[in-house]
Amino acid sequence: MKKKSWRTWLRTAAVAVGVLVGGLLASPASTQAAARNVGTVNYVQGYGIVLYQKPGSGALPKYLKTNSRWQVFSGGQAGSDYYFGLGGAQYMSGRYFDLQNETSSQSLNAVGRVKYVPGYSIAIWNKATNGRQPVPGRKLLHNSAWRVFGRKVVNGQSWYELGTNQWIQGTYFYLTKETSRGAKAYTTKPEDLVNNPESSNPGQPETNPGHSDYETVFVAATGNKYHFNRNCRGLSNANQSTLRKMTLKEAKAKGYTLCNYEH
């Protein structure tokens, strides 16, 4: 088999954290230290992705769990794929890793389930990018299963394509089975995102990526936070019967800010 060609690009700053040493996984990136070059593993719920000695080859007996967050310091390309380095000779495929400042798209053949509130349904959207609108008359019941045909990451927020002009936000959806997924098409090259973590993607930034001004939010009788999920940890001490519902636009106009648990 012909060996894949690859190039490696490195940040010039010396970094001493986030390295996997002695066969043990380093701690995932914390929310406090996660401002730069941080991303999230995206794969099937309950599974993980393999690490490689170098981009595209040399699989290691180490796996990174789905939804775990990691800080990366380097990367390389093998064929059409990018691989992100965690330090030393340890790389993971960009197909399964979303940087918090990336915008990309990829094909996906999978099945997933809606993760919302038992007994309630959630809206789906006509597209994943800015200017999206909810699809009239289409809502998906919590825990219902759906076929997935594609995937996008918009400013770090994942979206799943369930049909033509039908998208669901990744916060409310998880994969249960995957057959295949394609290489990512990045708006900004991943090596530029790693080397210049403050760079932004084209288009106007959103104050709440992935959310429409008219999406329903929940607020407690006391406090100054709004929540997209009524079962959010931030509402654990609130009386569910007294929760108020309003649009995101109304909540922001009243001075409410997003709960820290949902950032």
C-alpha positions as a Markdown table, in Angstrom:
| # | Residue | x | y | z |
|---|---|---|---|---|
| 1 | Met | 0.0 | 0.0 | 0.0 |
| 2 | Lys | 1.3 | 3.4 | -0.9 |
| 3 | Lys | 2.2 | 5.5 | 2.1 |
| 4 | Lys | 0.2 | 8.7 | 2.4 |
| 5 | Ser | 2.1 | 12.0 | 2.1 |
| 6 | Trp | 1.6 | 14.5 | 4.8 |
| 7 | Arg | 2.9 | 17.8 | 6.0 |
| 8 | Thr | 3.0 | 19.0 | 9.6 |
| 9 | Trp | 2.3 | 22.5 | 10.8 |
| 10 | Leu | 3.1 | 23.6 | 14.3 |
| 11 | Arg | 2.3 | 26.6 | 16.5 |
| 12 | Thr | 5.4 | 28.6 | 17.4 |
| 13 | Ala | 4.4 | 29.1 | 21.0 |
| 14 | Ala | 5.8 | 26.5 | 23.4 |
| 15 | Val | 3.0 | 24.6 | 25.1 |
| 16 | Ala | 3.3 | 22.2 | 28.0 |
| 17 | Val | -0.2 | 21.1 | 28.6 |
| 18 | Gly | -2.7 | 18.7 | 27.0 |
| 19 | Val | -0.1 | 16.0 | 26.1 |
| 20 | Leu | -0.9 | 12.3 | 26.3 |
| 21 | Val | 1.9 | 10.7 | 28.2 |
| 22 | Gly | 2.8 | 7.0 | 29.1 |
| 23 | Gly | -0.3 | 5.6 | 27.5 |
| 24 | Leu | -2.7 | 7.6 | 29.7 |
| 25 | Leu | -5.0 | 10.2 | 28.3 |
| 26 | Ala | -4.5 | 13.7 | 29.6 |
| 27 | Ser | -7.4 | 15.6 | 31.1 |
| 28 | Pro | -9.7 | 17.1 | 28.5 |
| 29 | Ala | -9.6 | 20.9 | 28.1 |
| 30 | Ser | -11.3 | 22.7 | 31.0 |
| 31 | Thr | -13.9 | 25.4 | 30.4 |
| 32 | Gln | -11.5 | 27.9 | 32.0 |
| 33 | Ala | -8.5 | 27.0 | 29.8 |
| 34 | Ala | -10.5 | 26.4 | 26.6 |
| 35 | Ala | -10.3 | 29.8 | 24.9 |
| 36 | Arg | -7.8 | 28.7 | 22.2 |
| 37 | Asn | -7.5 | 25.8 | 19.8 |
| 38 | Val | -10.2 | 23.8 | 21.6 |
| 39 | Gly | -12.7 | 21.4 | 20.0 |
| 40 | Thr | -15.1 | 18.6 | 20.7 |
| 41 | Val | -15.0 | 14.9 | 19.6 |
| 42 | Asn | -18.0 | 14.1 | 17.5 |
| 43 | Tyr | -19.0 | 10.4 | 16.9 |
| 44 | Val | -21.5 | 7.9 | 18.0 |
| 45 | Gln | -22.8 | 8.2 | 21.6 |
| 46 | Gly | -20.9 | 5.9 | 24.0 |
| 47 | Tyr | -18.0 | 5.4 | 21.6 |
| 48 | Gly | -14.7 | 7.0 | 20.9 |
| 49 | Ile | -12.2 | 7.8 | 18.1 |
| 50 | Val | -8.8 | 6.3 | 17.7 |
| 51 | Leu | -5.5 | 8.2 | 17.9 |
| 52 | Tyr | -2.6 | 7.9 | 15.4 |
| 53 | Gln | 1.2 | 8.2 | 15.7 |
| 54 | Lys | 1.1 | 10.6 | 12.8 |
| 55 | Pro | -1.5 | 12.0 | 10.4 |
| 56 | Gly | -3.2 | 9.1 | 8.6 |
| 57 | Ser | -1.1 | 6.2 | 9.9 |
| 58 | Gly | 0.1 | 4.3 | 13.0 |
| 59 | Ala | -3.1 | 3.6 | 15.0 |
| 60 | Leu | -2.6 | 3.7 | 18.7 |
| 61 | Pro | -4.5 | 1.7 | 21.4 |
| 62 | Lys | -5.9 | 5.0 | 22.7 |
| 63 | Tyr | -9.4 | 6.5 | 22.2 |
| 64 | Leu | -11.0 | 9.8 | 22.8 |
| 65 | Lys | -14.6 | 9.7 | 24.1 |
| 66 | Thr | -17.4 | 11.3 | 22.1 |
| 67 | Asn | -18.3 | 14.8 | 23.4 |
| 68 | Ser | -14.9 | 15.1 | 25.3 |
| 69 | Arg | -13.2 | 18.5 | 24.7 |
| 70 | Trp | -9.5 | 18.8 | 23.9 |
| 71 | Gln | -6.9 | 21.5 | 23.3 |
| 72 | Val | -4.8 | 20.9 | 20.2 |
| 73 | Phe | -1.3 | 22.3 | 19.4 |
| 74 | Ser | -0.4 | 21.1 | 15.9 |
| 75 | Gly | -1.8 | 19.3 | 12.9 |
| 76 | Gly | -1.1 | 17.6 | 9.6 |
| 77 | Gln | -2.7 | 16.6 | 6.4 |
| 78 | Ala | -3.0 | 13.1 | 4.9 |
| 79 | Gly | -4.8 | 12.9 | 1.6 |
| 80 | Ser | -8.1 | 14.8 | 1.9 |
| 81 | Asp | -8.1 | 14.7 | 5.7 |
| 82 | Tyr | -6.7 | 16.8 | 8.4 |
| 83 | Tyr | -5.4 | 15.5 | 11.7 |
| 84 | Phe | -5.0 | 17.4 | 14.9 |
| 85 | Gly | -2.1 | 16.9 | 17.3 |
| 86 | Leu | -2.6 | 16.6 | 21.1 |
| 87 | Gly | 1.2 | 16.8 | 21.7 |
| 88 | Gly | 3.9 | 14.3 | 20.9 |
| 89 | Ala | 3.2 | 11.7 | 18.3 |
| 90 | Gln | -0.6 | 11.6 | 18.9 |
| 91 | Tyr | -3.1 | 12.8 | 16.3 |
| 92 | Met | -6.9 | 12.5 | 15.8 |
| 93 | Ser | -8.9 | 12.7 | 12.6 |
| 94 | Gly | -10.6 | 16.1 | 11.9 |
| 95 | Arg | -13.6 | 14.2 | 10.5 |
| 96 | Tyr | -14.6 | 13.5 | 14.1 |
| 97 | Phe | -13.3 | 16.7 | 15.8 |
| 98 | Asp | -14.9 | 20.1 | 15.7 |
| 99 | Leu | -12.9 | 23.2 | 16.6 |
| 100 | Gln | -14.9 | 25.8 | 18.4 |
| 101 | Asn | -14.1 | 28.4 | 15.7 |
| 102 | Glu | -14.6 | 26.3 | 12.6 |
| 103 | Thr | -17.2 | 26.3 | 9.9 |
| 104 | Ser | -17.3 | 23.1 | 7.7 |
| 105 | Ser | -19.6 | 20.6 | 6.0 |
| 106 | Gln | -19.4 | 16.9 | 5.4 |
| 107 | Ser | -21.4 | 14.0 | 4.2 |
| 108 | Leu | -22.8 | 11.6 | 6.8 |
| 109 | Asn | -24.7 | 8.3 | 6.7 |
| 110 | Ala | -26.0 | 7.7 | 10.2 |
| 111 | Val | -28.9 | 7.4 | 12.5 |
| 112 | Gly | -29.6 | 9.5 | 15.6 |
| 113 | Arg | -32.1 | 10.5 | 18.3 |
| 114 | Val | -33.7 | 13.7 | 19.4 |
| 115 | Lys | -32.5 | 14.8 | 22.9 |
| 116 | Tyr | -34.9 | 17.4 | 24.3 |
| 117 | Val | -37.5 | 17.1 | 27.1 |
| 118 | Pro | -39.7 | 14.0 | 27.5 |
| 119 | Gly | -43.2 | 14.6 | 26.1 |
| 120 | Tyr | -42.1 | 17.6 | 24.1 |
| 121 | Ser | -41.0 | 18.2 | 20.5 |
| 122 | Ile | -38.4 | 20.5 | 19.0 |
| 123 | Ala | -38.4 | 22.6 | 15.9 |
| 124 | Ile | -36.2 | 21.9 | 12.9 |
| 125 | Trp | -34.7 | 24.5 | 10.6 |
| 126 | Asn | -34.6 | 25.2 | 6.9 |
| 127 | Lys | -30.8 | 25.5 | 6.9 |
| 128 | Ala | -27.9 | 25.5 | 9.4 |
| 129 | Thr | -26.3 | 28.8 | 8.5 |
| 130 | Asn | -27.3 | 32.4 | 9.4 |
| 131 | Gly | -30.8 | 33.5 | 8.4 |
| 132 | Arg | -32.3 | 30.1 | 9.2 |
| 133 | Gln | -36.0 | 29.8 | 9.9 |
| 134 | Pro | -38.1 | 27.1 | 11.6 |
| 135 | Val | -39.8 | 24.7 | 9.1 |
| 136 | Pro | -43.6 | 25.4 | 9.5 |
| 137 | Gly | -45.5 | 22.5 | 10.9 |
| 138 | Arg | -42.5 | 20.3 | 11.5 |
| 139 | Lys | -41.4 | 19.3 | 15.0 |
| 140 | Leu | -39.6 | 16.2 | 16.2 |
| 141 | Leu | -40.6 | 14.4 | 19.4 |
| 142 | His | -38.0 | 13.8 | 22.1 |
| 143 | Asn | -36.3 | 10.4 | 21.7 |
| 144 | Ser | -37.5 | 9.8 | 18.2 |
| 145 | Ala | -35.0 | 8.3 | 15.8 |
| 146 | Trp | -34.1 | 9.8 | 12.4 |
| 147 | Arg | -31.8 | 9.1 | 9.5 |
| 148 | Val | -29.0 | 11.5 | 8.9 |
| 149 | Phe | -27.7 | 12.6 | 5.5 |
| 150 | Gly | -25.2 | 15.3 | 6.2 |
| 151 | Arg | -23.6 | 17.5 | 8.8 |
| 152 | Lys | -22.4 | 21.0 | 9.2 |
| 153 | Val | -20.4 | 22.9 | 11.8 |
| 154 | Val | -21.2 | 26.6 | 12.0 |
| 155 | Asn | -18.9 | 28.7 | 14.2 |
| 156 | Gly | -18.2 | 25.6 | 16.2 |
| 157 | Gln | -21.9 | 24.5 | 16.5 |
| 158 | Ser | -22.9 | 21.2 | 15.0 |
| 159 | Trp | -26.0 | 20.6 | 12.8 |
| 160 | Tyr | -27.5 | 17.5 | 11.3 |
| 161 | Glu | -29.3 | 17.2 | 8.0 |
| 162 | Leu | -32.4 | 15.0 | 8.3 |
| 163 | Gly | -33.8 | 15.7 | 4.8 |
| 164 | Thr | -34.0 | 18.4 | 2.2 |
| 165 | Asn | -34.0 | 21.8 | 4.0 |
| 166 | Gln | -34.4 | 20.0 | 7.4 |
| 167 | Trp | -31.7 | 20.6 | 10.0 |
| 168 | Ile | -31.5 | 20.0 | 13.7 |
| 169 | Gln | -29.1 | 21.6 | 16.1 |
| 170 | Gly | -26.5 | 19.1 | 17.5 |
| 171 | Thr | -27.2 | 20.3 | 21.1 |
| 172 | Tyr | -30.6 | 18.4 | 20.8 |
| 173 | Phe | -29.4 | 15.4 | 18.8 |
| 174 | Tyr | -27.0 | 12.5 | 19.2 |
| 175 | Leu | -25.8 | 9.7 | 16.9 |
| 176 | Thr | -26.7 | 6.1 | 17.7 |
| 177 | Lys | -25.3 | 4.4 | 14.6 |
| 178 | Glu | -22.9 | 5.5 | 11.8 |
| 179 | Thr | -22.2 | 3.9 | 8.5 |
| 180 | Ser | -19.9 | 6.4 | 7.0 |
| 181 | Arg | -18.9 | 10.1 | 6.9 |
| 182 | Gly | -16.9 | 12.1 | 4.4 |
| 183 | Ala | -13.9 | 14.4 | 4.7 |
| 184 | Lys | -14.7 | 17.9 | 5.9 |
| 185 | Ala | -14.9 | 20.9 | 3.5 |
| 186 | Tyr | -13.6 | 23.7 | 5.7 |
| 187 | Thr | -14.4 | 27.4 | 5.1 |
| 188 | Thr | -11.1 | 28.3 | 6.7 |
| 189 | Lys | -8.2 | 25.8 | 6.6 |
| 190 | Pro | -7.9 | 24.0 | 9.9 |
| 191 | Glu | -4.1 | 24.8 | 10.1 |
| 192 | Asp | -5.1 | 28.5 | 9.9 |
| 193 | Leu | -7.6 | 28.0 | 12.7 |
| 194 | Val | -5.0 | 26.4 | 14.9 |
| 195 | Asn | -2.2 | 28.9 | 14.1 |
| 196 | Asn | -4.6 | 31.8 | 14.3 |
| 197 | Pro | -7.3 | 30.8 | 16.9 |
| 198 | Glu | -8.8 | 34.3 | 17.0 |
| 199 | Ser | -9.6 | 34.3 | 13.3 |
| 200 | Ser | -13.2 | 34.3 | 12.4 |
| 201 | Asn | -15.2 | 32.8 | 9.5 |
| 202 | Pro | -16.8 | 34.9 | 6.8 |
| 203 | Gly | -20.3 | 36.2 | 7.7 |
| 204 | Gln | -21.7 | 38.1 | 10.6 |
| 205 | Pro | -21.1 | 36.5 | 14.1 |
| 206 | Glu | -24.1 | 35.4 | 16.1 |
| 207 | Thr | -24.5 | 36.2 | 19.8 |
| 208 | Asn | -26.1 | 32.7 | 20.3 |
| 209 | Pro | -24.8 | 30.5 | 17.4 |
| 210 | Gly | -27.4 | 28.0 | 16.3 |
| 211 | His | -30.4 | 29.8 | 17.8 |
| 212 | Ser | -33.1 | 32.0 | 16.3 |
| 213 | Asp | -34.4 | 35.1 | 18.0 |
| 214 | Tyr | -37.8 | 33.4 | 18.1 |
| 215 | Glu | -36.7 | 30.2 | 19.7 |
| 216 | Thr | -38.4 | 29.4 | 23.0 |
| 217 | Val | -36.4 | 29.8 | 26.2 |
| 218 | Phe | -37.2 | 29.2 | 29.9 |
| 219 | Val | -36.6 | 31.5 | 32.8 |
| 220 | Ala | -37.1 | 30.9 | 36.5 |
| 221 | Ala | -39.3 | 33.1 | 38.8 |
| 222 | Thr | -36.1 | 34.4 | 40.3 |
| 223 | Gly | -32.7 | 34.9 | 38.7 |
| 224 | Asn | -31.4 | 36.5 | 35.6 |
| 225 | Lys | -30.6 | 33.6 | 33.3 |
| 226 | Tyr | -32.4 | 32.1 | 30.3 |
| 227 | His | -32.2 | 28.4 | 29.4 |
| 228 | Phe | -32.9 | 26.6 | 26.1 |
| 229 | Asn | -33.4 | 23.3 | 27.9 |
| 230 | Arg | -35.9 | 23.3 | 30.8 |
| 231 | Asn | -34.0 | 20.4 | 32.3 |
| 232 | Cys | -30.8 | 22.4 | 32.4 |
| 233 | Arg | -28.7 | 22.0 | 35.6 |
| 234 | Gly | -29.1 | 25.7 | 36.2 |
| 235 | Leu | -32.8 | 25.1 | 36.8 |
| 236 | Ser | -32.4 | 22.2 | 39.2 |
| 237 | Asn | -33.6 | 24.2 | 42.1 |
| 238 | Ala | -36.4 | 26.0 | 40.3 |
| 239 | Asn | -40.0 | 25.1 | 40.5 |
| 240 | Gln | -40.9 | 23.6 | 37.1 |
| 241 | Ser | -44.5 | 24.7 | 37.4 |
| 242 | Thr | -43.5 | 28.4 | 37.7 |
| 243 | Leu | -41.0 | 28.5 | 34.8 |
| 244 | Arg | -41.9 | 31.2 | 32.3 |
| 245 | Lys | -41.6 | 30.7 | 28.5 |
| 246 | Met | -40.6 | 33.5 | 26.1 |
| 247 | Thr | -38.7 | 34.0 | 22.9 |
| 248 | Leu | -34.9 | 34.4 | 23.0 |
| 249 | Lys | -35.4 | 38.0 | 21.7 |
| 250 | Glu | -37.8 | 38.8 | 24.5 |
| 251 | Ala | -35.4 | 37.3 | 27.1 |
| 252 | Lys | -32.5 | 39.4 | 25.9 |
| 253 | Ala | -34.6 | 42.5 | 25.8 |
| 254 | Lys | -35.5 | 42.0 | 29.5 |
| 255 | Gly | -31.9 | 41.7 | 30.4 |
| 256 | Tyr | -31.6 | 37.9 | 30.8 |
| 257 | Thr | -28.3 | 36.3 | 29.8 |
| 258 | Leu | -27.5 | 32.7 | 28.8 |
| 259 | Cys | -27.0 | 30.2 | 31.6 |
| 260 | Asn | -23.4 | 29.3 | 32.2 |
| 261 | Tyr | -24.1 | 25.6 | 31.9 |
| 262 | Glu | -25.3 | 26.1 | 28.3 |
| 263 | His | -22.4 | 28.1 | 26.9 |
